[in-house]
Amino acid sequence: MEKAPTLRVRGVTKRFGGVEALRGVDLEVGAGEVVGLVGDNGAGKSTLVKILSGVQPPTTGWIELDGEEQRFERPVDATRAGIATVYQDLSLAMQRSVAANFFLGRELTRPGILGRRLGLLDRRLMDRRTHESLSQLLTRVPDVRTACRTLSGGQRQGLAIARAVTWCDRLLILDEPTSALGVEQQREVLEIIRRARQTGVAVLFVSHQMHDVVAVCDRAVVLRLGGVAAVLEGEELHVDNLVGYITGALAPREPAPSANGGGGGGRG
């Protein structure tokens, strides 16, 4: 029996009064696969991300994780289902340390009465586990005890992604992770995404950077005017095709069936 993809979106629509932001969107992401989500402003990317993150419910359609239908009433529902979203603002506390941000909301307390009664944090354990997780994804920071405000843009993005990969069980959504970075920092973040794939998590990569999409994604879903214009993979996944379907220079087409179950080897 064929294994269900980690994420399956079927016939999702979203209406805001008389405005139809999404028109029957279908999308799949398998375990160990990076799928790009691209489109012009107003194409529906942000709306779909909000639906998958539990910020907004769909008007119609359904979402499945590992073959089980999901209904998210709020963001915590998506989090509990194993979805982690890294937004452009990163949600980092800049004055706090790298380790404190890594365990933000999941702080570890000391064993015994010091932790149970007094709530004292086990900072050494959090430091060690933060270092281990960042090292696994090749995220380089000078010291896990340093404040986030001292990190470069690429290091902050790497921290946010590493934190999300560590705490999510199924799906990692990355919303424009390379948009505000320099060339070298973009390369670092793309390498972190490749490493995230190797952990077996499914990755949905939302980006306006077409070269980044081609470099790291197994497939790309192009949204235009709220609908799926094309699903590109293999030799068809290149910048000219992406731009053509985004702008409407290429006519929308029916997406080809995808190889569910992931295990994507990537494009570099």
C-alpha positions in Angstrom: 0.0 0.0 0.0 1.4 3.4 -1.0 2.3 5.6 1.9 0.3 8.8 2.2 2.3 12.1 1.8 3.1 14.0 5.0 0.9 16.9 3.8 -2.0 16.6 1.4 -4.2 19.7 0.6 -7.3 19.0 -1.4 -9.7 21.5 -2.9 -9.0 24.3 -0.4 -10.8 27.5 -1.0 -10.8 30.7 1.0 -13.3 33.5 0.6 -13.3 36.9 2.3 -16.8 38.3 1.5 -16.9 38.5 -2.3 -13.2 38.0 -2.7 -12.0 34.4 -3.5 -8.3 34.3 -2.3 -7.9 30.6 -2.9 -9.7 28.6 -5.6 -9.5 24.8 -5.1 -5.8 24.4 -4.3 -4.3 20.9 -4.3 -0.8 20.4 -2.9 1.3 17.5 -1.5 4.6 17.3 0.4 6.2 14.0 1.3 8.5 13.2 4.1 12.1 14.3 3.3 10.9 16.4 0.5 11.2 20.2 -0.1 8.4 21.7 -2.1 8.5 25.3 -3.3 5.4 27.5 -3.1 5.7 30.5 -5.5 3.5 33.2 -6.9 3.2 36.9 -7.3 1.8 39.2 -4.6 -1.9 38.3 -4.1 -1.5 34.8 -5.6 -2.7 33.2 -2.3 0.6 32.1 -0.8 0.1 33.9 2.5 -3.5 32.8 2.8 -2.5 29.2 2.3 0.3 29.4 4.9 -2.2 30.9 7.4 -4.6 28.0 6.8 -1.9 25.4 7.2 -0.6 27.2 10.3 -4.1 27.3 12.0 -4.4 31.1 11.7 -7.4 30.9 9.4 -9.8 28.1 8.5 -10.4 27.2 4.9 -13.8 28.0 3.5 -14.0 24.5 1.8 -11.6 21.7 1.2 -9.5 19.6 3.6 -6.0 19.1 5.0 -4.5 15.7 5.8 -1.3 14.9 7.7 -0.1 11.3 7.1 -3.5 10.4 5.7 -5.5 11.8 8.7 -7.8 14.7 8.1 -7.0 17.7 10.2 -9.1 20.7 11.4 -7.2 23.6 12.9 -9.2 26.2 14.9 -6.1 28.0 16.1 -2.3 28.0 15.7 -1.7 25.7 18.7 -3.8 23.0 16.9 -1.4 23.0 14.0 1.6 23.0 16.3 0.3 20.0 18.2 -0.3 18.2 14.9 3.4 18.6 14.2 3.5 21.7 12.0 6.1 24.5 12.6 6.1 27.8 10.7 9.0 30.1 10.4 7.8 33.6 9.4 9.9 36.4 8.1 10.0 38.2 11.4 11.5 35.0 12.9 9.9 35.5 16.4 13.2 35.8 18.2 13.8 37.6 21.4 16.9 39.6 20.4 18.1 40.4 23.9 18.0 36.8 25.0 20.6 34.2 24.4 20.6 31.7 21.5 19.8 28.8 23.9 17.0 30.8 25.6 15.4 31.4 22.2 15.9 27.8 21.2 13.9 26.7 24.3 11.5 29.6 24.3 8.3 28.3 25.8 9.9 24.9 26.3 12.3 25.7 29.1 13.9 22.8 31.0 14.0 23.0 34.8 16.5 21.4 37.1 15.8 18.0 38.6 14.4 17.6 42.1 13.1 20.3 44.3 15.0 23.1 42.6 13.0 22.6 39.5 9.7 21.4 40.8 9.3 23.9 43.6 11.5 26.8 42.7 11.3 26.6 38.9 15.1 27.0 38.4 16.2 26.5 34.8 18.7 23.9 33.8 20.7 26.3 31.7 23.6 23.9 31.1 21.4 21.2 29.7 19.6 23.7 27.5 23.0 25.1 26.3 24.2 21.6 25.5 21.1 20.5 23.6 21.0 23.8 21.7 24.6 23.3 20.6 23.9 19.7 19.5 20.8 20.6 17.5 22.5 23.5 15.8 25.5 21.4 15.0 23.4 18.7 13.4 22.0 21.3 10.9 25.4 22.9 10.5 24.1 26.2 11.9 27.1 28.1 13.1 26.9 30.5 16.0 29.8 31.8 18.1 28.3 30.8 21.4 24.8 29.5 22.4 25.0 31.9 25.4 25.4 35.0 23.2 22.5 37.3 22.6 20.6 36.9 19.4 21.0 40.6 18.6 24.8 39.9 18.0 24.1 37.3 15.3 24.1 37.9 11.6 20.9 37.7 9.6 21.8 34.3 8.3 22.6 33.0 11.8 19.3 34.3 13.1 17.5 32.6 10.2 19.4 29.4 10.9 18.5 29.5 14.5 14.8 29.9 13.8 14.9 27.1 11.3 16.8 24.8 13.6 14.4 25.5 16.4 11.4 24.7 14.2 13.0 21.5 12.8 13.8 20.3 16.3 10.3 20.8 17.7 8.1 19.9 14.6 7.3 16.3 13.9 5.8 16.5 10.4 5.8 19.7 8.4 8.1 22.7 8.4 6.8 25.8 6.6 9.4 28.4 5.7 8.0 31.8 4.7 10.6 33.8 2.7 13.6 32.6 4.7 16.2 34.1 2.3 14.5 37.3 1.2 16.5 39.8 3.3 19.8 38.1 3.3 23.1 38.6 1.4 24.4 36.0 -1.1 26.6 34.1 1.3 23.9 34.1 4.0 21.4 32.8 1.5 23.7 29.9 0.7 24.0 29.1 4.4 20.2 29.0 4.8 19.8 26.8 1.7 22.3 24.4 3.2 20.3 24.3 6.4 17.2 23.5 4.5 19.0 20.6 2.7 20.0 19.3 6.1 16.5 19.7 7.4 15.3 17.5 4.6 17.7 14.8 5.8 15.9 14.6 9.1 12.8 13.3 7.3 10.6 16.3 7.9 8.5 17.6 5.0 9.4 21.2 4.0 7.2 23.8 2.3 9.4 26.6 1.1 7.6 29.8 0.3 9.8 32.2 -1.7 10.1 35.0 -4.3 13.7 34.0 -5.0 13.3 31.8 -8.0 17.0 30.7 -8.1 16.7 29.5 -4.5 13.6 27.5 -5.3 15.4 25.8 -8.2 18.5 25.2 -6.0 16.8 23.5 -3.1 13.3 22.2 -4.1 12.3 18.8 -5.4 9.1 20.3 -6.9 7.5 23.7 -7.0 3.8 24.6 -6.9 3.0 27.9 -8.8 -0.1 29.8 -7.5 -1.7 32.4 -9.7 -4.9 34.4 -8.9 -5.6 31.9 -6.1 -5.3 28.7 -8.1 -2.6 26.3 -9.0 -1.1 27.3 -12.4 1.5 24.5 -12.6 3.5 21.9 -10.6 7.0 21.7 -11.9 9.8 19.2 -11.2 12.8 17.6 -12.9 14.0 19.4 -16.0 10.9 21.6 -16.0 11.8 23.2 -12.7 13.8 26.2 -13.9 13.6 30.0 -13.5 12.0 30.7 -16.9 9.2 28.3 -16.4 8.5 29.6 -12.9 8.4 33.2 -14.0 6.3 32.3 -17.0 3.6 30.6 -14.9 3.7 33.3 -12.2 3.2 36.1 -14.7 0.7 34.3 -16.9 3.0 34.2 -19.9 2.5 30.5 -19.8 -1.0 29.1 -19.7 -2.1 27.2 -16.5 -2.1 23.5 -16.8 -3.2 20.4 -14.9 -0.5 19.3 -12.4 1.2 16.0 -13.1 0.8 13.3 -10.4 3.6 13.6 -7.8 5.6 10.7 -6.3 4.1 10.6 -2.9 6.0 9.6 0.1 8.9 11.9 -0.3 12.5 10.8 0.2 13.4 13.6 -2.2 17.0 13.8 -3.3 16.7 17.5 -4.1 18.4 19.6 -6.7 21.8 20.2 -5.2 
